[in-house]
Amino acid sequence: MAYTISNATLWPAKSLWTSWLRRELSRAVANQHLKVWITDVAGTRVHGTTHQAPLKLFDEYERAALLPLPAEPFTLCEVKPVKVHPDCHVTLAGSYYSVPYRYIGQTLEAYLSERVVELYQGTTLVATHVRCTEPGQWRTRLDDYPSDKAQYLIRTPDYCRQIATRIGPSTAQVVEALLGERPLDRLRAVQGILRLEETVGRQRLEAACARAIYYGDLRYRRIRDILNAALDREPLPEAPSATEPLTFAFARSATEFFATVPEVVA
């Protein structure tokens, strides 16, 4: 089947042709017919505004300026403003992403795609992270922190145990109890407790941990409050003295409960 299309009837014919292609032909065949229409009809006729053939302009000016297609297809993304918190992180969909500490307090633009999160200040790319898969996850780069903070963050559970043992037995007991329960969740609290030594010293922290153990509350906030109120300087209440075990004795001897059989003389 052959079709002859004149310039006078191009637009109505194009509409009818497109409608017929949608109904009757596959996408591959439709693309073949469309290519013929572009190269033989639309691309060679004189344009009403430029008064030149579109394909001629394309070959002379546009073809050399074309860029190769990207390696990955374009993905849609959501853009929203986010504020950088004092801990060098922004919060997106319940998850946390670090940015360099110099941006603390500033508002950035977050581009959220399916797999990647990009953070911009204007046109400057500030940070890129793999997107978290569920709320509560963290994406942190130690390079985003000041050097002193980064050293603090690399304190592992084993390192914290060593520091706590150096401070004293009560501190070691607090640290071991917290890390033994949920090591990943409690690590930050343990680090906070050990950091209190920098401001109050070893002896006061050890005394505060001992008081926290006595009252059964090992939270960082509780130990901090003990130190702020100087309760670590107060003696602990005396433990009740152990009651001596009671001793019991029979009031009557065992022989009284058994009758003695008299010896029979023949």
JOVENZI-V692841 format. One record per residue. PHI is phi in whole degrees, 0 to 359 (none if undefined). OMEGA is omega in whole degrees, -180 to 180 (none if undefined). Layout:
phi->PHI omega->OMEGA
phi->PHI omega->OMEGA
This chain:
phi->none omega->-178
phi->240 omega->179
phi->236 omega->177
phi->247 omega->-175
phi->241 omega->176
phi->262 omega->179
phi->297 omega->-178
phi->293 omega->-177
phi->249 omega->-173
phi->296 omega->-175
phi->294 omega->176
phi->299 omega->-180
phi->294 omega->179
phi->299 omega->-180
phi->296 omega->179
phi->295 omega->-180
phi->297 omega->179
phi->299 omega->180
phi->297 omega->-179
phi->293 omega->180
phi->298 omega->180
phi->297 omega->-177
phi->277 omega->-166
phi->251 omega->-169
phi->247 omega->175
phi->284 omega->-179
phi->297 omega->-179
phi->297 omega->180
phi->293 omega->179
phi->297 omega->178
phi->296 omega->178
phi->296 omega->179
phi->294 omega->-180
phi->294 omega->178
phi->298 omega->178
phi->297 omega->-179
phi->296 omega->-180
phi->290 omega->-175
phi->285 omega->-174
phi->261 omega->-175
phi->242 omega->-173
phi->293 omega->-176
phi->280 omega->-176
phi->256 omega->-179
phi->283 omega->-179
phi->282 omega->-179
phi->286 omega->-176
phi->291 omega->-179
phi->263 omega->-177
phi->277 omega->-177
phi->59 omega->176
phi->221 omega->179
phi->286 omega->-178
phi->302 omega->-179
phi->293 omega->179
phi->294 omega->177
phi->296 omega->180
phi->297 omega->-179
phi->294 omega->-175
phi->279 omega->-171
phi->237 omega->-168
phi->270 omega->-174
phi->301 omega->-178
phi->292 omega->-178
phi->270 omega->-179
phi->293 omega->176
phi->255 omega->178
phi->293 omega->177
phi->296 omega->178
phi->296 omega->-179
phi->295 omega->180
phi->244 omega->180
phi->293 omega->179
phi->296 omega->179
phi->239 omega->177
phi->289 omega->178
phi->216 omega->177
phi->261 omega->-179
phi->244 omega->179
phi->209 omega->177
phi->281 omega->178
phi->221 omega->179
phi->256 omega->180
phi->275 omega->-177
phi->277 omega->-179
phi->300 omega->179
phi->271 omega->177
phi->69 omega->180
phi->234 omega->168
phi->247 omega->-178
phi->250 omega->179
phi->222 omega->178
phi->53 omega->177
phi->81 omega->178
phi->245 omega->-169
phi->233 omega->-178
phi->228 omega->-176
phi->275 omega->173
phi->223 omega->180
phi->305 omega->-171
phi->298 omega->-179
phi->292 omega->179
phi->264 omega->-180
phi->303 omega->-180
phi->87 omega->-179
phi->268 omega->177
phi->256 omega->180
phi->246 omega->174
phi->255 omega->180
phi->256 omega->176
phi->252 omega->-177
phi->255 omega->173
phi->255 omega->-175
phi->296 omega->-175
phi->239 omega->-172
phi->228 omega->172
phi->242 omega->178
phi->242 omega->-179
phi->243 omega->-175
phi->239 omega->164
phi->246 omega->-171
phi->67 omega->178
phi->259 omega->-178
phi->268 omega->177
phi->285 omega->-176
phi->267 omega->-177
phi->202 omega->176
phi->228 omega->-180
phi->223 omega->168
phi->290 omega->-175
phi->292 omega->178
phi->292 omega->-178
phi->267 omega->180
phi->203 omega->-179
phi->298 omega->177
phi->92 omega->180
phi->276 omega->-178
phi->238 omega->170
phi->238 omega->-172
phi->233 omega->171
phi->248 omega->-178
phi->297 omega->179
phi->295 omega->180
phi->284 omega->-179
phi->267 omega->167
phi->301 omega->-174
phi->302 omega->-179
phi->292 omega->178
phi->291 omega->-180
phi->298 omega->178
phi->298 omega->179
phi->292 omega->-175
phi->285 omega->-179
phi->275 omega->177
phi->289 omega->-178
phi->279 omega->177
phi->304 omega->180
phi->295 omega->178
phi->297 omega->179
phi->296 omega->178
phi->297 omega->179
phi->296 omega->179
phi->295 omega->-179
phi->296 omega->178
phi->296 omega->178
phi->294 omega->-179
phi->290 omega->180
phi->163 omega->-176
phi->294 omega->180
phi->292 omega->177
phi->297 omega->178
phi->298 omega->180
phi->292 omega->178
phi->297 omega->-178
phi->297 omega->-179
phi->295 omega->179
phi->294 omega->-179
phi->291 omega->-179
phi->289 omega->179
phi->288 omega->-179
phi->279 omega->178
phi->216 omega->-171
phi->301 omega->-178
phi->287 omega->-179
phi->287 omega->-174
phi->267 omega->-175
phi->298 omega->-179
phi->295 omega->178
phi->296 omega->178
phi->297 omega->179
phi->298 omega->178
phi->295 omega->178
phi->297 omega->-178
phi->294 omega->-180
phi->290 omega->178
phi->299 omega->179
phi->299 omega->-178
phi->296 omega->-177
phi->255 omega->-175
phi->248 omega->-180
phi->92 omega->-174
phi->291 omega->-174
phi->295 omega->-179
phi->293 omega->178
phi->295 omega->178
phi->298 omega->179
phi->293 omega->179
phi->294 omega->177
phi->294 omega->178
phi->297 omega->178
phi->293 omega->178
phi->298 omega->178
phi->295 omega->-178
phi->300 omega->-178
phi->266 omega->174
phi->73 omega->179
phi->231 omega->-173
phi->259 omega->-178
phi->293 omega->177
phi->302 omega->-178
phi->298 omega->-180
phi->295 omega->180
phi->295 omega->177
phi->296 omega->180
phi->294 omega->177
phi->299 omega->-180
phi->290 omega->-180
phi->296 omega->179
phi->269 omega->-180
phi->58 omega->178
phi->289 omega->178
phi->295 omega->179
phi->276 omega->180
phi->273 omega->178
phi->291 omega->177
phi->287 omega->176
phi->303 omega->-180
phi->293 omega->177
phi->287 omega->179
phi->300 omega->-179
phi->294 omega->-179
phi->290 omega->180
phi->284 omega->179
phi->295 omega->-178
phi->295 omega->179
phi->283 omega->176
phi->249 omega->-177
phi->237 omega->177
phi->216 omega->177
phi->286 omega->179
phi->285 omega->180
phi->235 omega->-180
phi->286 omega->-177
phi->292 omega->-177
phi->292 omega->-179
phi->288 omega->-178
phi->268 omega->-179
phi->237 omega->179
phi->283 omega->178
phi->267 omega->-179
phi->278 omega->180
phi->295 omega->180
phi->286 omega->-178
phi->271 omega->180
phi->264 omega->-180
phi->286 omega->none
